[in-house]
Every structure is written in structure tokens, then in C-alpha cells.
Amino acid sequence: MSGLDKLGDREQFYVGEIDKLKTEIKAIQAGESDLVKKIDAKIAGLKTKRDEAVDALYDDPDEKNKPKLQARLDTIREDLNKAEANRKDTIASAVSSLEKQIHEYSEIVKQLGTQATPV
């Protein structure tokens, strides 16, 4: 195998990796990646807890329990807000990291293309 063939193979490898990274970005943005699904499951669980806390607050006839139930509801709402904000930050960070990797691989492909060009 000549040096040019090896360069072509490496170039194809990086082009394939770039395509995989672009696919992963699309999956993250569409909410289909494992990372986003895990976060969404946590958010869904918090929403369920919030709904249960609201029901408990309004269904409890004992006024003495209201402050404790309200405090629990407030805590769950704070956790839910944090989780939703964290979801956005995590997605943005993951996409940014993948885009950076795409850029690095693109630079490698350019360098390999330059090396393969006869002078």
C-alpha cells in the first residue's frame, strides 16, 4: 500500500467520524440521545412528584400540615426548575463539544488532503 493510499484511508476515517458526530448532534438536539433521555426521565419523575405534592397540599384537610406540604412542593419546584435549566446547559455543552471535535477532525482532513496533493 502506498503512502497516498494510507493517507486516503485516514482521511476517510476522519470523514466518517465527522458524519457520526453530526448524527450525534442531531440526536441530542432532537432529544433522542441517551444523555437527553436520562435527563428527561429525571424531569418527568420530578413532575410526577410535583403533581403528587400539589394533590397532597390541596387534599389534606389538616391545616397544620399545609406549611410542611407547601415547603415540600416549593423544594420540588426548585429542583424541577434546576433540572430543566441543567437540561438546556447540558445539551448546549454537549453540542459545543461535538462541534469542536468536528472542527478538529476537519482540520486533520484538510492537512491530510494537503499531504496527498503532489507538488
C-alpha positions in Angstrom: 0.0 0.0 0.0 1.5 3.4 -1.0 1.7 6.4 1.3 -1.1 8.1 -0.7 -3.4 5.1 0.0 -2.8 5.3 3.7 -3.5 9.0 3.7 -6.7 8.3 1.8 -7.7 5.7 4.4 -7.0 8.1 7.3 -8.9 10.9 5.5 -11.9 8.6 5.0 -11.7 7.5 8.7 -12.0 11.2 9.9 -14.7 12.0 7.4 -16.7 9.0 8.7 -16.1 10.2 12.3 -17.3 13.7 11.4 -20.5 12.2 10.0 -21.0 10.2 13.2 -20.5 13.4 15.3 -23.0 15.3 13.2 -25.5 12.4 13.6 -25.0 12.6 17.4 -25.6 16.3 17.4 -28.9 15.8 15.6 -29.9 13.1 18.1 -29.1 15.3 21.0 -31.0 18.3 19.6 -34.0 16.1 18.8 -33.9 14.6 22.4 -33.1 11.1 21.1 -29.7 10.6 22.6 -29.2 8.5 25.8 -27.9 11.6 27.6 -31.1 13.6 26.9 -33.4 10.7 27.6 -31.8 10.2 31.0 -32.3 13.9 31.9 -35.8 13.9 30.5 -36.6 10.8 32.7 -35.4 12.7 35.8 -37.5 15.7 34.8 -40.6 13.5 34.3 -40.0 12.0 37.8 -39.8 15.4 39.3 -43.0 16.5 37.5 -44.8 13.5 39.0 -43.5 14.3 42.5 -44.7 17.9 42.0 -48.2 16.8 40.9 -48.4 14.4 43.9 -47.2 17.3 46.2 -49.9 19.6 44.8 -52.6 16.9 45.3 -51.4 16.3 48.9 -51.4 20.0 49.6 -55.0 20.6 48.4 -56.4 17.2 49.6 -55.1 17.4 53.2 -57.9 18.6 55.5 -55.5 19.3 58.4 -54.3 23.0 58.2 -51.3 22.2 60.4 -49.8 20.1 57.6 -50.1 22.9 55.0 -46.8 24.7 55.7 -44.8 21.4 55.6 -46.6 20.3 52.4 -46.1 23.8 50.8 -42.4 23.7 51.7 -42.1 20.2 50.1 -43.8 21.5 47.0 -41.6 24.5 46.8 -38.5 22.3 47.1 -39.7 20.0 44.3 -40.4 23.0 42.1 -36.9 24.4 42.7 -35.4 21.0 41.8 -37.6 20.8 38.7 -36.5 24.3 37.6 -32.9 23.4 38.1 -33.2 20.2 36.2 -34.8 21.9 33.3 -32.1 24.6 33.2 -29.5 21.9 33.5 -31.0 20.1 30.6 -30.5 23.1 28.4 -27.0 23.7 29.6 -26.0 20.0 29.2 -27.4 20.0 25.6 -25.6 23.2 24.7 -22.3 21.9 26.3 -22.5 18.5 24.5 -23.3 20.1 21.2 -20.5 22.6 21.6 -18.0 19.8 22.5 -19.0 17.8 19.5 -18.8 20.8 17.2 -15.3 21.5 18.5 -14.3 17.9 17.7 -15.8 18.2 14.2 -13.7 21.3 13.7 -10.6 19.5 14.8 -11.3 16.5 12.6 -12.0 18.8 9.7 -8.6 20.4 10.2 -7.0 16.9 10.1 -8.8 16.1 6.9 -7.5 19.3 5.3 -4.0 18.5 6.4 -4.2 15.0 5.0 -5.6 16.4 1.8 -2.7 18.8 1.6 -0.2 16.0 2.2 -1.8 13.9 -0.5 -1.5 16.6 -3.1 1.5 16.1 -5.4 3.8 19.1 -5.6 
